[in-house]
């Protein structure tokens, strides 16, 4: 349940959306040099929302 509670944070929801959209872009042929850093930044926002909010 802890993970689902994290998604209530706005930065976590935005981070998850970034991960999903960039993973789809990577599958569609987006360069990895663009998609992978964005995916990692999104995961950071999901896993540590209190730090992402500053």
N, C-alpha and C positions, 0 to 999 in steps of 0.2 A: 504494500500500500504506500510505502514511502515514495516510490518512483512516481506514482500517480499524483500524489500530493505536490510533488515538485512541479508538475505540469500546470498547476494553478498559477504559478508565477508567470508574468507576462514574458520575461526574457526566456524562460524555459519553453513556452509555447512557440515563441518566435524561433528559438534555436532548433526545435524539433522540425518546424516547417522548413528551415534552411537546410537541415540534414536531408530531409525527404526530397526537396526540390533539387538539391545539388547531386544527390545520388541518382535521381532520374536523369538529370543532365549528363552525368558521367556515363550512364547506360546509353544515352542517345548520341554520345560522341563528343561531349564537351571535353576539352583538354584537362588532364589530371592535374596540371599545374594550377588550374583555376578551381576545380571542384574539391580537391582534397583539403586544401587549407580552409575552405568555407565549411566543409563537413566537420573538420576538427573544431573550428570556432563555434559551430552550432552545438556540438557535443559538449563543449566547455560550458555553454550557456545553459544546457539542460542539466548537467551534473552539478554545477556550482552557480546557481542563480543569484545567490547573495553576493558573489564576487563580480558576476557579469553586470549587475545593477550598479556597482561602484560604490 
